[in-house]
Amino acid sequence: MSTRWYPIYQRGNPQLRVFLPNFWLKLIRPEHEQPPNVVQFACSMEMTKYDVRNYLEKIYKVPVVDVRTRIAMGKTKRDQVMGYITKDEDTKLAYVTLPKEMKFEFPNLFPSEAKEKLEDDKKSLDEAKKNHKKFLEKNKDRPGTPGWFTI
């Protein structure tokens, strides 16, 4: 199924035509706890359960046991000043069940950056503490400083 317009056939050499579907799947992190063999996707509204199953099996070679879909309503908001109501787009969610022996864990895309950031934060905090102690030690014996300034 596709809604794209294709170029009109013209006489001459064989023309290259690429037929692409308008379907897409986006892996999303589930809001609630799910079994390890269930994966949640956001998909285009035109996709059916059978389209999702075929998409995963044919393109990605993922064995699929069951597919359940639902349409999540977009949030509605009322403008405080003008009073009009706006609504976000609805999204279709597909819950794909894999075989029991397969387990899916959501990928951690940046594991090393988190560790590096924690290490950098610790180093900078330790350095700031050392510099503050040096500052206090240097200014402890200055004449005219109040007594509360000492360690």
DSSP file with accessible surface (Angstrom, degrees, kcal/mol):
  #  RESIDUE AA STRUCTURE BP1 BP2  ACC     N-H-->O    O-->H-N    N-H-->O    O-->H-N    TCO  KAPPA ALPHA  PHI   PSI    X-CA   Y-CA   Z-CA
    1    1 A M              0   0  145      0, 0.0    21,-0.8     0, 0.0     2,-0.3   0.000 360.0 360.0 360.0 128.4    0.0    0.0    0.0
    2    2 A S        -     0   0   45     19,-0.2    17,-0.0    20,-0.1     0, 0.0  -0.996 360.0-162.6-150.5 147.3    1.4    3.3   -1.0
    3    3 A T        +     0   0  101     -2,-0.3     2,-0.2     2,-0.1    -1,-0.1   0.219  54.9 120.5-112.0  11.0    0.1    6.8   -1.6
    4    4 A R        -     0   0  116     16,-0.2     2,-0.4     1,-0.1    -2,-0.1  -0.488  62.7-124.7 -76.9 150.3    3.1    8.1   -3.5
    5    5 A W        -     0   0  246     -2,-0.2    -2,-0.1     0, 0.0    -1,-0.1  -0.787  24.0-149.9 -93.6 133.7    2.7    9.3   -7.1
    6    6 A Y        -     0   0   81     -2,-0.4     3,-0.1     1,-0.1    11,-0.0  -0.756  26.1 -95.3-104.2 150.7    4.9    7.7   -9.6
    7    7 A P        -     0   0   86      0, 0.0     2,-0.1     0, 0.0    -1,-0.1  -0.290  46.1-101.8 -64.7 147.8    6.3    9.3  -12.7
    8    8 A I        -     0   0  144      1,-0.1     2,-0.1     0, 0.0     0, 0.0  -0.408  43.7 -99.6 -68.4 143.0    4.3    8.7  -15.9
    9    9 A Y        -     0   0  148     -2,-0.1     2,-0.4    -3,-0.1    -1,-0.1  -0.410  41.3-168.1 -66.5 133.7    5.8    6.1  -18.2
   10   10 A Q        -     0   0  133      3,-0.1     5,-0.1    -2,-0.1    -1,-0.0  -0.969  25.3-107.7-123.5 144.1    7.7    7.6  -21.1
   11   11 A R  S    S+     0   0  230     -2,-0.4     2,-0.3     3,-0.0     0, 0.0  -0.277  77.5  59.7 -65.5 150.2    8.9    5.8  -24.2
   12   12 A G  S    S+     0   0   60      3,-0.0     3,-0.1     0, 0.0    -2,-0.0  -0.948  89.1   7.1 135.3-152.8   12.6    5.1  -24.4
   13   13 A N  S    S-     0   0  141     -2,-0.3    -3,-0.1     1,-0.2     2,-0.0  -0.146  93.6 -75.3 -60.5 159.5   15.2    3.3  -22.4
   14   14 A P        -     0   0  125      0, 0.0     2,-0.4     0, 0.0    -1,-0.2  -0.357  54.3-135.7 -58.8 134.5   14.1    1.2  -19.4
   15   15 A Q        -     0   0   73     -3,-0.1     2,-0.5    -5,-0.1    -3,-0.0  -0.764   8.2-124.2 -99.3 139.3   13.3    3.5  -16.6
   16   16 A L        +     0   0  172     -2,-0.4     2,-0.4     2,-0.0    -1,-0.0  -0.690  33.1 178.8 -82.0 123.4   14.3    3.0  -13.0
   17   17 A R        -     0   0   95     -2,-0.5     2,-0.5   -11,-0.0   -11,-0.0  -0.994  12.9-165.2-126.3 133.0   11.4    2.9  -10.7
   18   18 A V        -     0   0  109     -2,-0.4     2,-0.7     2,-0.0    -2,-0.0  -0.977   7.7-156.4-117.7 122.1   11.7    2.3   -7.0
   19   19 A F        +     0   0  119     -2,-0.5    -2,-0.0   -13,-0.0   -13,-0.0  -0.888  17.6 178.9-102.1 111.1    8.5    1.5   -5.2
   20   20 A L        -     0   0   87     -2,-0.7   -16,-0.2     2,-0.0     2,-0.1  -0.905  23.0-128.2-113.0 138.7    8.7    2.4   -1.5
   21   21 A P        -     0   0   63      0, 0.0   -19,-0.2     0, 0.0     0, 0.0  -0.421  13.5-130.1 -78.9 160.2    5.9    2.0    1.1
   22   22 A N  S    S+     0   0   46    -21,-0.8     2,-0.2    -2,-0.1    24,-0.1   0.139  71.4 118.9 -90.9  18.0    4.8    4.8    3.3
   23   23 A F        +     0   0   31    -22,-0.2     2,-0.3    23,-0.1    20,-0.0  -0.609  35.8 171.1 -87.8 148.2    5.1    2.5    6.3
   24   24 A W        -     0   0  127     -2,-0.2    20,-1.2     2,-0.0     2,-0.4  -0.987  17.0-156.7-150.5 152.3    7.5    3.2    9.2
   25   25 A L  E     -A   43   0A  33     -2,-0.3     2,-0.5    18,-0.2    18,-0.2  -0.996   5.2-165.6-129.5 139.1    8.1    1.6   12.7
   26   26 A K  E     -A   42   0A 125     16,-2.8    16,-3.1    -2,-0.4     2,-0.3  -0.986  19.4-133.3-128.1 121.8    9.7    3.4   15.6
   27   27 A L  E     -A   41   0A  63     -2,-0.5     2,-0.3    14,-0.2    14,-0.2  -0.561  31.5-172.8 -71.5 127.9   10.9    1.4   18.6
   28   28 A I        -     0   0   39     12,-2.2    12,-0.4    -2,-0.3    -2,-0.0  -0.935  28.9-110.1-126.9 151.2    9.7    3.1   21.8
   29   29 A R        -     0   0  160     -2,-0.3     2,-0.0    10,-0.1    10,-0.0  -0.636  42.1-118.0 -76.8 127.0   10.4    2.6   25.5
   30   30 A P        -     0   0   47      0, 0.0     4,-0.1     0, 0.0    -1,-0.1  -0.361   8.7-143.0 -69.5 146.2    7.2    1.2   27.2
   31   31 A E  S    S+     0   0  163      2,-0.1     2,-0.3    -2,-0.0    -2,-0.0   0.856  84.3  41.7 -72.8 -37.4    5.6    3.3   29.9
   32   32 A H  S    S-     0   0  143      1,-0.1     2,-0.1    -3,-0.0     0, 0.0  -0.734 102.1 -83.0-112.0 161.4    4.7    0.3   32.0
   33   33 A E        -     0   0  188     -2,-0.3    -1,-0.1     1,-0.0    -2,-0.1  -0.365  51.8-176.4 -62.2 134.0    6.4   -3.0   32.9
   34   34 A Q        -     0   0   48      4,-0.1    -1,-0.0    -4,-0.1     4,-0.0  -0.910  33.5 -86.8-130.5 159.5    6.1   -5.5   30.1
   35   35 A P    >   -     0   0   75      0, 0.0     3,-1.6     0, 0.0    -1,-0.1  -0.255  44.7-110.9 -59.4 155.3    7.1   -9.2   29.7
   36   36 A P  T 3  S+     0   0   72      0, 0.0    68,-3.2     0, 0.0    -2,-0.0   0.696 115.0  54.5 -66.7 -16.8   10.7   -9.6   28.3
   37   37 A N  T 3  S+     0   0   27     66,-0.2    61,-3.3    61,-0.1     2,-0.5   0.224  89.5  91.7-102.3  17.7    9.4  -11.0   25.0
   38   38 A V  E <   - B   0  97A  15     -3,-1.6     2,-0.4    59,-0.2    59,-0.2  -0.937  54.4-169.7-113.6 130.6    7.1   -8.0   24.2
   39   39 A V  E     - B   0  96A   8     57,-2.8    57,-3.1    -2,-0.5     2,-0.4  -0.951  11.4-143.8-120.5 139.8    8.3   -5.1   22.2
   40   40 A Q  E     + B   0  95A  12    -12,-0.4   -12,-2.2    -2,-0.4     2,-0.3  -0.881  20.1 178.7-109.3 132.8    6.5   -1.8   21.7
   41   41 A F  E     -AB  27  94A  28     53,-2.8    53,-3.0    -2,-0.4     2,-0.5  -0.949  25.8-139.4-127.3 149.7    6.5    0.2   18.4
   42   42 A A  E     +AB  26  93A  10    -16,-3.1   -16,-2.8    -2,-0.3     2,-0.3  -0.909  36.8 177.6 -99.2 135.1    4.9    3.4   17.2
   43   43 A C  E     -AB  25  92A   3     49,-2.5    49,-0.9    -2,-0.5   -18,-0.2  -0.858  35.0 -77.4-135.3 170.8    3.8    2.9   13.6
   44   44 A S    >   -     0   0    4    -20,-1.2     3,-1.6    -2,-0.3    47,-0.1  -0.364  42.5-119.1 -69.4 150.0    2.0    4.8   10.9
   45   45 A M  T 3  S+     0   0   78      1,-0.3    -1,-0.1    45,-0.1   -22,-0.1   0.758 110.0  60.5 -64.1 -23.5   -1.8    5.0   11.2
   46   46 A E  T 3  S+     0   0  106    -24,-0.1    -1,-0.3    46,-0.0     2,-0.2   0.637  82.3 103.6 -80.6 -12.9   -2.4    3.1    8.0
   47   47 A M    <   -     0   0    0     -3,-1.6     2,-0.2   -23,-0.1    -4,-0.1  -0.474  55.3-158.7 -74.7 139.7   -0.5   -0.1    9.1
   48   48 A T     >  -     0   0   61     -2,-0.2     4,-2.2     1,-0.1     5,-0.2  -0.536  37.0 -95.9-103.2 176.7   -2.6   -3.1   10.2
   49   49 A K  H  > S+     0   0   95      1,-0.2     4,-2.4     2,-0.2     5,-0.2   0.903 127.0  50.7 -58.1 -40.1   -1.5   -6.0   12.4
   50   50 A Y  H  > S+     0   0  168      1,-0.2     4,-2.6     2,-0.2    -1,-0.2   0.866 107.5  52.4 -69.6 -35.7   -0.6   -8.0    9.3
   51   51 A D  H  > S+     0   0   46      2,-0.2     4,-2.6     1,-0.2    -1,-0.2   0.915 110.1  48.7 -65.4 -41.6    1.5   -5.2    7.9
   52   52 A V  H  X S+     0   0    0     -4,-2.2     4,-2.4     2,-0.2     5,-0.2   0.939 112.6  48.3 -63.8 -45.6    3.5   -4.9   11.1
   53   53 A R  H  X S+     0   0   73     -4,-2.4     4,-2.6     1,-0.2     5,-0.3   0.953 115.0  44.1 -60.0 -49.7    4.0   -8.7   11.2
   54   54 A N  H  X>S+     0   0   75     -4,-2.6     4,-2.8     1,-0.2     5,-0.5   0.894 111.0  55.3 -63.7 -39.3    5.1   -8.8    7.5
   55   55 A Y  I  X>S+     0   0   42     -4,-2.6     4,-1.7    -5,-0.2     5,-0.8   0.945 114.2  39.2 -58.3 -48.9    7.3   -5.7    8.0
   56   56 A L  I  X5S+     0   0    8     -4,-2.4     6,-1.9     3,-0.2     4,-0.6   0.892 120.6  44.0 -72.0 -39.3    9.3   -7.3   10.8
   57   57 A E  I  X5S+     0   0   61     -4,-2.6     4,-0.5    -5,-0.2    -2,-0.2   0.923 121.1  36.3 -73.8 -42.9    9.4  -10.8    9.4
   58   58 A K  I  <5S+     0   0  142     -4,-2.8    -3,-0.2    -5,-0.3    -2,-0.2   0.908 127.9  30.6 -79.7 -42.9   10.4   -9.9    5.8
   59   59 A I  I  <<S+     0   0   94     -4,-1.7    -3,-0.2    -5,-0.5    -2,-0.1   0.933 135.1  22.9 -84.7 -47.3   12.7   -6.9    6.3
   60   60 A Y  H  <<S-     0   0  139     -5,-0.8    -3,-0.2    -4,-0.6    -2,-0.1   0.441  93.0-129.5-102.8  -2.6   14.3   -7.6    9.7
   61   61 A K     <  +     0   0  160     -4,-0.5    -4,-0.2     1,-0.2    -3,-0.1   0.875  52.0 154.6  56.7  41.2   13.9  -11.4    9.8
   62   62 A V        -     0   0   42     -6,-1.9     2,-0.3    -9,-0.1    -1,-0.2  -0.885  45.2-126.2-100.0 124.1   12.3  -11.2   13.3
   63   63 A P        -     0   0   63      0, 0.0     2,-0.5     0, 0.0   -10,-0.0  -0.552  28.3-161.7 -71.7 129.7   10.0  -14.1   14.3
   64   64 A V        +     0   0   11     -2,-0.3    34,-0.2    34,-0.2     3,-0.1  -0.949  21.1 178.9-117.9 130.2    6.7  -12.7   15.4
   65   65 A V  S    S-     0   0   82     32,-2.9     2,-0.3    -2,-0.5    33,-0.2   0.869  71.3  -4.5 -91.4 -46.4    4.1  -14.7   17.5
   66   66 A D  E     -C   97   0A  69     31,-1.4    31,-3.1     2,-0.0     2,-0.4  -0.993  54.2-156.2-150.2 151.2    1.4  -12.1   17.9
   67   67 A V  E     -C   96   0A   3     -2,-0.3     2,-0.4    29,-0.2    29,-0.2  -0.999  10.0-177.1-132.1 128.9    0.8   -8.4   17.1
   68   68 A R  E     -C   95   0A 115     27,-2.3    27,-3.7    -2,-0.4     2,-0.3  -0.983   8.8-167.4-122.1 137.9   -1.7   -6.2   19.0
   69   69 A T  E     +C   94   0A  42     -2,-0.4     2,-0.3    25,-0.2    25,-0.2  -0.901   9.5 174.0-123.9 154.7   -2.4   -2.6   18.0
   70   70 A R  E     -C   93   0A 115     23,-2.3    23,-3.4    -2,-0.3     2,-0.6  -0.981  29.4-123.5-151.9 156.1   -4.1    0.3   19.6
   71   71 A I  E     -C   92   0A  89     -2,-0.3     2,-0.5    21,-0.2    21,-0.3  -0.915  22.3-150.7-105.2 119.9   -4.6    4.0   18.9
   72   72 A A  E     -C   91   0A  17     19,-3.5    19,-2.3    -2,-0.6     2,-0.1  -0.797  19.6-125.5 -91.7 125.7   -3.4    6.3   21.6
   73   73 A M        -     0   0  142     -2,-0.5    17,-0.1    17,-0.2    16,-0.1  -0.433  23.8-117.2 -69.5 140.9   -5.3    9.6   21.7
   74   74 A G        -     0   0   13     14,-0.4    16,-0.1    -2,-0.1     2,-0.1  -0.413  37.6 -95.0 -73.9 154.5   -3.3   12.8   21.5
   75   75 A K        -     0   0  156     14,-0.2    13,-2.6    -2,-0.1     2,-0.4  -0.439  33.7-141.9 -72.7 142.5   -3.4   15.1   24.5
   76   76 A T  E     -D   87   0B  94     11,-0.2     2,-0.4    -2,-0.1    11,-0.2  -0.867  19.2-173.6-104.8 140.7   -5.9   18.0   24.4
   77   77 A K  E     -D   86   0B 112      9,-3.0     9,-3.0    -2,-0.4     2,-0.5  -0.978  16.7-142.1-132.9 146.0   -4.9   21.4   25.8
   78   78 A R  E     -D   85   0B 155     -2,-0.4     2,-0.2     7,-0.2     7,-0.2  -0.922  25.3-121.4-108.2 131.2   -6.9   24.6   26.3
   79   79 A D     >  -     0   0   53      5,-3.1     4,-0.9    -2,-0.5    -2,-0.0  -0.517  16.2-144.9 -69.3 133.0   -5.2   27.9   25.6
   80   80 A Q  T  4 S+     0   0  181     -2,-0.2    -1,-0.1     2,-0.1    -2,-0.0   0.862  92.0  34.4 -70.3 -35.8   -5.3   30.0   28.8
   81   81 A V  T  4 S+     0   0  128      1,-0.1    -1,-0.1     3,-0.1    -2,-0.0   0.958 130.0  25.9 -86.4 -55.8   -5.7   33.4   27.1
   82   82 A M  T  4 S-     0   0  139      2,-0.1    -2,-0.1     1,-0.0    -1,-0.1   0.734  91.9-135.4 -85.5 -26.4   -7.9   32.8   24.0
   83   83 A G     <  +     0   0   29     -4,-0.9    -3,-0.1     1,-0.3     2,-0.1   0.468  53.4 138.6  89.7   0.0   -9.7   29.7   25.3
   84   84 A Y        -     0   0  128     -6,-0.1    -5,-3.1     1,-0.1     2,-0.4  -0.412  49.4-123.5 -80.1 160.0   -9.4   27.6   22.1
   85   85 A I  E     -D   78   0B 103     -7,-0.2     2,-0.3    -2,-0.1    -7,-0.2  -0.860  22.5-169.3-108.0 134.4   -8.6   23.9   22.3
   86   86 A T  E     -D   77   0B  64     -9,-3.0    -9,-3.0    -2,-0.4     2,-0.4  -0.899   4.5-159.0-118.2 152.5   -5.7   22.2   20.6
   87   87 A K  E     -D   76   0B  97     -2,-0.3   -11,-0.2   -11,-0.2   -12,-0.1  -0.997  13.6-131.3-134.6 132.7   -5.1   18.5   20.2
   88   88 A D        -     0   0   72    -13,-2.6   -14,-0.4    -2,-0.4     2,-0.0  -0.365  44.7 -84.1 -72.5 162.1   -1.9   16.5   19.5
   89   89 A E        -     0   0  174    -16,-0.1   -14,-0.2     1,-0.1     2,-0.2  -0.329  42.7-114.2 -66.7 147.5   -1.9   13.9   16.8
   90   90 A D        -     0   0   50    -16,-0.1     2,-0.4   -17,-0.1   -17,-0.2  -0.504  31.3-152.1 -74.2 151.2   -3.1   10.4   17.6
   91   91 A T  E     - C   0  72A  69    -19,-2.3   -19,-3.5    -2,-0.2     2,-0.5  -0.963   9.0-133.9-127.4 146.6   -0.5    7.7   17.4
   92   92 A K  E     -BC  43  71A  27    -49,-0.9   -49,-2.5    -2,-0.4     2,-0.4  -0.866  21.0-160.3 -99.2 128.0   -0.9    4.0   16.7
   93   93 A L  E     -BC  42  70A  12    -23,-3.4   -23,-2.3    -2,-0.5     2,-0.5  -0.910   1.8-160.2-110.0 136.6    1.0    1.7   19.0
   94   94 A A  E     -BC  41  69A   0    -53,-3.0   -53,-2.8    -2,-0.4     2,-0.7  -0.973   3.7-158.5-118.0 126.5    1.9   -1.9   18.1
   95   95 A Y  E     -BC  40  68A  29    -27,-3.7   -27,-2.3    -2,-0.5     2,-0.5  -0.925  14.6-163.3-104.4 111.7    2.8   -4.5   20.8
   96   96 A V  E     -BC  39  67A   0    -57,-3.1   -57,-2.8    -2,-0.7     2,-0.5  -0.859   5.7-152.0-103.3 124.5    4.7   -7.3   19.2
   97   97 A T  E     -BC  38  66A  24    -31,-3.1   -32,-2.9    -2,-0.5   -31,-1.4  -0.854  12.2-161.0 -97.1 125.6    5.1  -10.6   21.0
   98   98 A L        -     0   0   12    -61,-3.3   -34,-0.2    -2,-0.5   -61,-0.1  -0.489  37.9 -72.6 -94.1 169.0    8.3  -12.6   20.2
   99   99 A P    >   -     0   0   21      0, 0.0     3,-1.3     0, 0.0    -1,-0.2  -0.225  49.1-108.5 -59.2 156.7    8.8  -16.3   20.9
  100  100 A K  T 3  S+     0   0  186      1,-0.3    -2,-0.1    -3,-0.1   -63,-0.0   0.831 116.9  55.7 -58.9 -35.6    9.2  -17.3   24.6
  101  101 A E  T 3  S+     0   0  159    -64,-0.0     2,-0.4     2,-0.0    -1,-0.3   0.711  94.5  82.3 -74.6 -16.3   12.9  -18.1   24.2
  102  102 A M    <   -     0   0   69     -3,-1.3     2,-0.4   -65,-0.1    -4,-0.1  -0.707  61.1-169.7 -89.9 137.8   13.7  -14.6   22.8
  103  103 A K        -     0   0  157     -2,-0.4     2,-0.5   -66,-0.1   -66,-0.2  -0.991   7.3-153.6-126.6 136.7   14.1  -11.7   25.2
  104  104 A F        -     0   0   71    -68,-3.2     2,-0.4    -2,-0.4   -66,-0.2  -0.929   8.9-173.7-112.7 127.9   14.3   -8.1   24.2
  105  105 A E        -     0   0  170     -2,-0.5     3,-0.1   -68,-0.1    -2,-0.0  -0.973  35.3-110.8-115.8 134.7   16.1   -5.5   26.3
  106  106 A F        -     0   0   64     -2,-0.4     2,-0.0     1,-0.1   -77,-0.0  -0.430  44.6-108.6 -63.9 129.5   15.9   -1.8   25.4
  107  107 A P        -     0   0   58      0, 0.0     2,-0.9     0, 0.0    -1,-0.1  -0.346  15.6-136.7 -67.3 140.1   19.3   -0.8   24.1
  108  108 A N        -     0   0  120      1,-0.2    -3,-0.0    -3,-0.1    -2,-0.0  -0.856  22.6-172.5 -92.5 104.5   21.5    1.5   26.2
  109  109 A L  S    S+     0   0  125     -2,-0.9    -1,-0.2     1,-0.2     3,-0.1   0.796  75.1  29.4 -75.0 -28.6   22.7    3.8   23.4
  110  110 A F     >  +     0   0  123      1,-0.1     4,-1.2     2,-0.1    -1,-0.2  -0.447  66.8 144.0-130.5  62.6   25.3    5.8   25.5
  111  111 A P  H  > S+     0   0   63      0, 0.0     4,-1.4     0, 0.0     5,-0.1   0.911  75.8  48.1 -70.5 -38.2   26.6    3.6   28.3
  112  112 A S  H  > S+     0   0   66      1,-0.2     4,-2.6     2,-0.2     5,-0.2   0.870 106.3  57.3 -72.4 -33.5   30.2    4.9   28.3
  113  113 A E  H  > S+     0   0  112      1,-0.2     4,-2.5     2,-0.2    -1,-0.2   0.889 104.4  52.1 -65.1 -36.6   29.2    8.6   28.3
  114  114 A A  H  X S+     0   0   56     -4,-1.2     4,-2.2     2,-0.2    -1,-0.2   0.929 112.3  45.0 -65.9 -43.7   27.2    8.1   31.5
  115  115 A K  H  X S+     0   0  142     -4,-1.4     4,-2.4     2,-0.2    -2,-0.2   0.926 114.1  49.3 -64.7 -44.3   30.1    6.6   33.3
  116  116 A E  H  X S+     0   0  107     -4,-2.6     4,-2.8     1,-0.2    -2,-0.2   0.903 109.9  51.6 -62.0 -39.8   32.5    9.2   31.9
  117  117 A K  H  X S+     0   0  137     -4,-2.5     4,-2.7     2,-0.2    -1,-0.2   0.919 110.0  48.7 -65.1 -42.7   30.2   12.0   33.0
  118  118 A L  H  X S+     0   0  115     -4,-2.2     4,-2.4     2,-0.2    -1,-0.2   0.924 113.1  47.7 -62.1 -43.1   29.9   10.6   36.6
  119  119 A E  H  X S+     0   0  109     -4,-2.4     4,-2.5     2,-0.2    -2,-0.2   0.924 112.7  48.4 -64.2 -42.9   33.7   10.3   36.7
  120  120 A D  H  X S+     0   0   92     -4,-2.8     4,-2.6     1,-0.2     5,-0.2   0.905 110.9  51.2 -63.5 -40.7   34.2   13.8   35.4
  121  121 A D  H  X S+     0   0   84     -4,-2.7     4,-2.3     2,-0.2    -2,-0.2   0.914 111.0  48.1 -63.1 -42.4   31.6   15.2   37.9
  122  122 A K  H  X S+     0   0  147     -4,-2.4     4,-2.7     2,-0.2     5,-0.2   0.923 112.4  49.0 -63.0 -44.4   33.4   13.4   40.8
  123  123 A K  H  X S+     0   0  133     -4,-2.5     4,-2.5     1,-0.2    -2,-0.2   0.934 112.8  46.7 -61.5 -45.9   36.8   14.8   39.6
  124  124 A S  H  X S+     0   0   66     -4,-2.6     4,-2.4     2,-0.2    -1,-0.2   0.888 112.7  50.1 -66.9 -36.2   35.5   18.3   39.3
  125  125 A L  H  X S+     0   0   97     -4,-2.3     4,-2.4    -5,-0.2    -2,-0.2   0.936 112.0  47.4 -66.6 -44.5   33.8   18.2   42.7
  126  126 A D  H  X S+     0   0   85     -4,-2.7     4,-2.3     1,-0.2    -2,-0.2   0.912 112.7  49.6 -61.7 -41.5   37.0   16.9   44.4
  127  127 A E  H  X S+     0   0  120     -4,-2.5     4,-2.6    -5,-0.2    -1,-0.2   0.909 109.7  50.9 -65.0 -40.4   39.0   19.6   42.7
  128  128 A A  H  X S+     0   0   54     -4,-2.4     4,-2.3     1,-0.2    -1,-0.2   0.905 109.9  50.3 -64.5 -39.9   36.6   22.3   43.8
  129  129 A K  H  X S+     0   0  121     -4,-2.4     4,-2.3     2,-0.2    -2,-0.2   0.924 111.2  48.6 -63.2 -43.9   36.7   21.1   47.4
  130  130 A K  H  X S+     0   0  138     -4,-2.3     4,-2.5     1,-0.2    -2,-0.2   0.933 112.0  48.7 -61.5 -45.6   40.6   21.1   47.3
  131  131 A N  H  X S+     0   0   82     -4,-2.6     4,-2.3     1,-0.2    -1,-0.2   0.891 110.6  51.1 -63.3 -38.0   40.6   24.6   45.8
  132  132 A H  H  X S+     0   0  111     -4,-2.3     4,-2.5     2,-0.2    -1,-0.2   0.916 110.1  49.1 -66.5 -41.3   38.1   25.8   48.5
  133  133 A K  H  X S+     0   0  138     -4,-2.3     4,-2.8     2,-0.2     5,-0.2   0.912 110.7  50.8 -63.3 -41.9   40.3   24.4   51.3
  134  134 A K  H  X S+     0   0  143     -4,-2.5     4,-2.7     2,-0.2    -2,-0.2   0.923 110.2  50.2 -60.1 -42.9   43.4   26.1   49.8
  135  135 A F  H  X S+     0   0   92     -4,-2.3     4,-2.0     1,-0.2    -2,-0.2   0.928 112.4  46.4 -60.9 -45.3   41.5   29.4   49.7
  136  136 A L  H  X S+     0   0   29     -4,-2.5     4,-0.6     1,-0.2    -2,-0.2   0.913 113.7  48.3 -64.9 -41.9   40.4   29.0   53.3
  137  137 A E  H >< S+     0   0   97     -4,-2.8     3,-0.6     1,-0.2     4,-0.5   0.907 111.6  50.1 -64.6 -40.5   43.9   28.0   54.4
  138  138 A K  H 3< S+     0   0  159     -4,-2.7     3,-0.3     1,-0.2    -1,-0.2   0.880 118.2  37.7 -66.6 -36.5   45.5   30.9   52.5
  139  139 A N  H >< S+     0   0   17     -4,-2.0     3,-0.8    -5,-0.2    -1,-0.2   0.370  90.2  94.2 -99.4   6.4   43.1   33.5   54.0
  140  140 A K  T << S+     0   0   74     -3,-0.6    -1,-0.2    -4,-0.6    -2,-0.1   0.906  90.2  39.7 -66.1 -41.7   42.9   32.1   57.5
  141  141 A D  T 3  S+     0   0  140     -4,-0.5    -1,-0.2    -3,-0.3    -2,-0.1   0.288  83.3 127.5 -95.7  11.9   45.6   34.3   59.0
  142  142 A R    X   -     0   0  133     -3,-0.8     3,-1.2     1,-0.1     2,-0.1  -0.459  65.3-114.1 -67.5 136.0   44.7   37.5   57.2
  143  143 A P  T 3  S+     0   0  122      0, 0.0    -1,-0.1     0, 0.0    -2,-0.1  -0.469  97.9  27.6 -70.2 141.4   44.3   40.4   59.6
  144  144 A G  T 3  S+     0   0   85      1,-0.3    -2,-0.1    -2,-0.1    -3,-0.0   0.464  85.4 127.8  90.8   0.4   40.8   41.8   59.7
  145  145 A T    <   -     0   0   36     -3,-1.2    -1,-0.3    -5,-0.1    -5,-0.0  -0.714  62.6-113.4 -88.7 142.0   39.0   38.6   58.8
  146  146 A P    >   -     0   0   59      0, 0.0     3,-1.3     0, 0.0     4,-0.2  -0.270  23.1-113.9 -69.6 162.2   36.3   37.5   61.2
  147  147 A G  G >  S+     0   0   61      1,-0.3     3,-1.3     2,-0.2    -2,-0.0   0.751 109.6  67.8 -70.3 -24.2   36.6   34.4   63.3
  148  148 A W  G 3  S+     0   0  203      1,-0.2    -1,-0.3     0, 0.0    -3,-0.0   0.625  83.9  76.8 -73.3  -8.1   33.8   32.5   61.5
  149  149 A F  G <  S+     0   0   47     -3,-1.3    -1,-0.2    -9,-0.1    -2,-0.2   0.686  77.8  91.2 -77.5 -13.7   35.9   32.4   58.4
  150  150 A T    <         0   0   70     -3,-1.3   -13,-0.1    -4,-0.2   -14,-0.0  -0.313 360.0 360.0 -82.3 166.3   38.1   29.6   59.7
  151  151 A I              0   0  129    -15,-0.1    -1,-0.1   -18,-0.1    -2,-0.1  -0.332 360.0 360.0 -72.4 360.0   37.6   26.0   59.2
